[in-house]
Amino acid sequence: MISVSELKTAITERVNRYNQQDLPLTARAKEKRGLMTCQNHILATDIKSGFDVPRQNLSAMDGYALAIGSVLDAGTQIEIIGESQAGTPFSGELQPGQGVRIFTGAVVPDGCDTVVMQENTNFADIQHSIDKSQSYAITLTQAAAVDKNIRKQGEEITQGEVVLQAGKRLNPADISLLANLGIAKVEVYKPLVIGILATGDELVNVGEPLETLAQIYNSNTPTLKSMLVQLPVVIHDYDIIPDHLEMTRKAVTTAMQECDVIISTAGVSVGDYDFLTAVIEELGQINHYKVAMKPGKPFVFGELTKDLEHPVLYFGLPGNPLSAVVGTLQFILPALWQLSGVQASDMPLTLNLQAKLGADVKKRPGRTDFQRGILHQEAEGYVVKPAGKQDSHRIKQLSLANCLIVLPREAGSMSAGETVEVQLFPWYTKL
């Protein structure tokens, strides 16, 4: 039985090979998206700046721009003959000993090489007597220096500079950068098409009545959709597939013709009515089956290839909701980001912390154990406690928890006060 780390490595290597050989990123379909719809999408081409940033020399302060050649000693008087506002630059000529009133972000006149903060002049004493329609004099109360308080043209970005590289996952800061460069559309990789299948005669869609005590609601499909919402994907929901071999084969055959990746829930164990593994082997291959972790041991990673130009990657999750969540967090989300073409350095990472146990935890050696936990911060650091009983069928504890307590494969039960690894849920923001 493969370990968690070994399975992660195997999936990463297979996706790398897919991106380089089966369907190289350079051959992937691309599309132009508007600035406000491209967040979390992956850039398909480098972005270059069309101009310098700043485009001109700008003032970093409210104060006075002084002409080249002016004396900059304390006590020097400067004649002020105009002003430069943001959006309305000064257009006259200046001689040594002259200057203009200037405001933060305004263009520094060509004939100026220094900006003096207004706090370093007698501005506070004379501001009420100034007639802006006439020239007036200010006095430097501190010595000034050439080039001070000026944002130089091109000091941040030069025209033609690559500001974002292909493979960048676009975030709000990137949107800000693109907007500042006047870029309204960018070329990104087209979203992956993800097929979701839920299997089981006992399942009923949310919103429909439960007609017998043997029925349960299909919670896995809504859960998967909510976990995939931040990815650049299009989801095809193939609804609930009954425990029937031919219907399972038909659903998978349809999905593999329409999708880049298929994710199923349930039907991957060894019961008499679990048909998915047989269908996957018939239409492709199973690369790995069963992983040494709890919950979620019956996790299937494979690919569908029959009559396809490119393989379709397949992930089979157990039907247990907690197992499905843990398997998705550990294996599927990282694989989908990688498959989307994101740079390795920009891969979204789950935040892992070290914390002290606030209570004893039970565990048997042999499998990596992901226990639901509640993490909080105390004076001595982070402390985590189990979120109630850890039976995998309990769904309420998953909602109460804000993290997973990661207990190594070889570890046994642990006592309060011992240090453990904690993996925060991506959706939890408060400790």
N, C-alpha and C positions, 0 to 999 in steps of 0.2 A: 504494500500500500504506500503510495507516494506521500511525501511530507508536504506541508503547506508551502515551505520555501522552495522545494523542488518543483511543485506544480506552478508556482508563480514564475519561476525561471523558464519552465517548459513553455508556458503560454507566451511569455515575452519573446522568447526565441522564435516561436512559430509565427507570431505576428510580425516580427522583424523580417522574417523570410517572405511572408505574404506581401509586406510593403515594398520589398526589394525585387521579388521575383514573380510571384503569382499575379499581382496587380500593382505594379510600382506606383508610388505616389506621383511620379512625373506623368503617368498616364491617366491618373484619376480625373474624373469630370470636375470641372470648376464652374463657378457662377459668380456673377457680380451681385453684391448685396449692399443695400443702403446702410448708411452709418448707424442708424438706430435699430437695425435688425441683425447686426453682425456680431453682437457680443457672444462670447463662448465659441464662435466659429474659428476655424483654423485658416490662417493666411496661406494662400497658394502661391503667392509671388512676393518678392521683396517690395517694400514701400520706400520710395525715395522722396526727399523733400524738393519741392519746386522752387524754393527760395531760401535765403538766409533767415535764421531766427536768432536774434531780432533782425528785422529787415533793414533797420538803420540804428545808429547810436541812440540809445534812449536813456533818459534820466531814471536813476534808481531812487531818487528822493524828491521831496518838495524842497525847493531852494532857488539857487541862481546858477545859471550857466555863464561862465566867464570866458571872455575872448582869449584866443591864443596870444601869449606874450604879456598877459596881465601880471602885475606884481601880486603875489599870493601871501604876503606877510600879514600877521595880525595888525590891525589898525589901518590897513589900506582901504581907501574909499573907491567904490566901483559905481560908475554911472549905469543905471538901468534904463534901457531905451525901448523895452517891449517885453512880450512874454510868449512862451511856447506852451500850449495846452495839448493834452492828448487828443489827437485828431485835428488840431489846428496849429501847425508848426509856425515858428517865427521865420519870416522870409527876407528880413533886411540884412545889411552888412554890419559887422562889428569891428571896432578898433580895439587895440590893447587898452585896458582900463575900463572897458565897457562890458555889459552883460545883459542877460534877459531873465526875467522871472520865469521859472520852469516848474512843472508839476510831474509827479511820478508817472512814468510811462510816456511822457512827451518826447518828441524828437529833439535831440541836442543839435543846435545849429552847426553847420559845417565849420564856422569860424571859431568854435569853442572847443576847449580841451579839458575843462574842469567843471564839475558841479559842486557847489558849496551848499551844505545843508542850511536851511533857514535858521536852525538853532545855533549855528556858528556865525551868525550875523546879528546886527542890531534890529532885525526885522520886528521883533516883539515890541520894541519901544516906538517904532515909527509907523507901524501898519495903519493906525487910525488917521494919520496925516498924509498918507500917500494918495496922490491923484494919478490914477493909472493912465489917464490920457496924456500925461506929461512925463518926461524923464525925471528920475529922482536918484538920489545917492543912497547906497548902503555902506556900512563899515564892517569889515571882517573882524570878528572878535577872536578868531583862532586862525592860525596859519592853514592854508589850503595846500593841496597837492595835485599835480597834473594827473589826469585820468581817473581821479577818484569819483565814485558814485555814478559811473557811466556803465551801462550795459552795452558792450561793444557789438557792432553788427556781426552776425554770424558766430558769436562766441558760444552759443548753445548748439546750433545746427547750421551746417553750411549747405548751400544749394547743391543738389545731387547726392547728398549723403543718404545712406540706407538707414532709416530710423526704426523700421520693423522688418524682421526677416521672415521668410516663408517658414511655416511651422509654428508661428506665434499664435497662442490661444488668446483671442482678443478679450480684454477686460475693460472696465470703465476708464482706467487711466489711459489705455491705448485709444479709446474712443475720443478722449479729451485731446490727445496728441494729434490724431487724425483731423479732428475738427479745427484745431489751431492751424493746421496746414491747409485747410480748405478742401480736404479730400472727402467728397460726398459718398463715394462708392468704393468698395474694395473687392478684390477677387479672392474668394475662399474656396476650399474644397466643398463639393456638394455634400449635404448631410448623408451619413450612413442610413441605410434602411434596415431597421431592426424588426424582426418578426417575433411576436410573443404568442406562445401557445400554453394554455392551461389544460391539464388533462384530469379526468376523473368523473365517474358517473355521479358522484355525490355532490358535485359543485353546482351552484346556482349563482347567476350574476347578481351583483348588488342592485337593489331596487326591485327585484322580483320576490315573490313570496316563497317561503320555505314550506313545502307541502307535506313533507314527512320528517320525522325525527332523524332520519338517516342523512338528511341533506345539510350542507354547510355552504356558507357564502365563499365565492372565489375572491379571496383577499389578495392573492399573490399578483394578479395582473394590475390592479390599482397601485399596489406597492411598487412594483417594478417601474411602472410609468412615472411615478413620483420620483423615483431614484434616478431616472434617466433624463429628467426634464432639463437639467443644466447642460446636457451634452448636445452637440450638433447632430441630431438624429431625427429621422422620421420614423414613427412607430406604426407598424401594421399589426393590428390586434386580430388574431385568428380565432378568437372566442374560445369557448370550452370544447375540448375534444373528448368524446366519450371513450371509455375503456374498450376499444374495439380495434383490432389490428388493421383492417382495411381502411377505416376512417382515419386512424392515426397516420397510415402511409399516405393517404390522399392529402391530408392537411400538411404534412411535412413536404411532400412533393410540390404542392402549390407554393408554400412559403420559400422553398429553396430556389424557385424560379424568380421570385419577386424581391428577395432580400439579400443583404450583405452578411447579416448575422441572424441566427435564430437562437432565441432563449426560450426554454420550456420549463415548466414547473410540474413536478410529480411525474410518475410513470417511468422513473429511472432506477427503481429498485429491482428486486428479483422476484416479485410476486407474480402470481399467475395472470394478473391483469395489467402488468406493467410492460407495455409494448414498445416504448420509445427506443430503448437501446437496440432492440432487434431491427427496428426500422432504420436507425442511424447506420448500423453495420451493413444493412442491405443497400443503402443509398450512398454510403461513404465509408467512414471509418471512425472508430473511437480511439483517440490517442491516449487518454487517461480516464480511468474509472475508479472511483473511491480515493479519498484523500484522508490522511490521518488527522482529522480535526473533529471537534465537537462544539456545536452541532454542525451537521451538513456533510457527513461522511460520503453519502452517495452522490458525488458531484461528477458530472460527465463533461469532458472536453473532447470534442471531435470536429469533424468537418464532413460536409456533404459535397460529393463530386460527380455523381452519376449524371451524364449528359450536360455538364456545365462547363463553360469556358474557364471560369475561375472558381476555386473552392468557396463554399459558404461555411464560415466558422459556426460551430454549434456549442452552446453551453446548456447543459441539463442540470437544473436545480431540483432538490427535493421539494416535496409538496408542503412540508412544514414551514409556516411563515417565517419563523425565526431563522431556520436553516437557509431559506431563500435570501433573507436580508444579509446574513453573514457571508454567504457565498458570493453575493453580488458585490459587497464591499471589498472583499479580499481579492477577487479574481476578475469579475466581469467589468466593473467600472474602469480599473486601470487598463484592461485590454482594449476597451472601446475607445478610450482617449488615445492610446497608442495607435490603434487602427485608424483613427481620424487624422493622423499625421502630425500630432502635436510634437514639438521639440521635447527631447528628454529633459532639458533644463526647465521646461515650462509645464511639465506633467503635474496635474493636481495631486497633491499628496494628502493622505490622511494624517492628521496631527497626532503623533505618538508622544506620550509623556511618561515620566517616571513618578510613581506615587506610592505612598505607604498604605498598606491594607488597614482599614479601620475595623475589620472583623475577620474571623477565620473563614477560609474557603476550602471546600472539599474538592478533591480531584484525584483521579487515578492516572499513573504514568501510562504513556502509550500514544496519546493524541494531543495535539495543540488544542487547548480549551479556550473558547471565547465566551466568557461569562458577562452577562449584562451587569453594568455597574452604575453607581451614582458617584460622580467625582465632585469634590468641592475643595476650596482652598482654605487652609487654616494658617495660623501664624508660623508654624514650622514647615509649611509647604503643602503639596497636594495630598489629599487623603481620599481613598476610594473604598466604597463598601458595595457588596453585592446588592442588586436591586431585587431582593426577595428570593424565593426559590428558583432554582435554575433549570427546572424541567423544560425541555425544548418546546413542549406544546403550550406553554403559558405565554399568551400574547400581551397581556396587560403590562407585564414587567418591561417589555421592550419599549412601550410608550413612556414608562416612568424613568427609564435609564437615560443617561446622556453619554454613555461610553461603553466600550467593551474592555473587560479585563483580560489581557492576553497571557495565558499561562502556558509555558513551554511544554513541548511534547514529553520530555523526560521528567517533568516536575510531578510531585505528588501534592497532597494537601498542604496548604500554607497557613501560617498563623498571622494574627493581627500584628502590625508593626513591621512585617517584612516588606521589601520593595518589589513592586511589580510594574510591568509595562501596561499602559492604558492607551487605548485608541479611541479618540473622541469621535462621536458621530458627526458627519459633515454638516448635518442640519442643526447641530446644537451650538449655540454661541455664548451661553452664559455659564459661568462656573460658580 
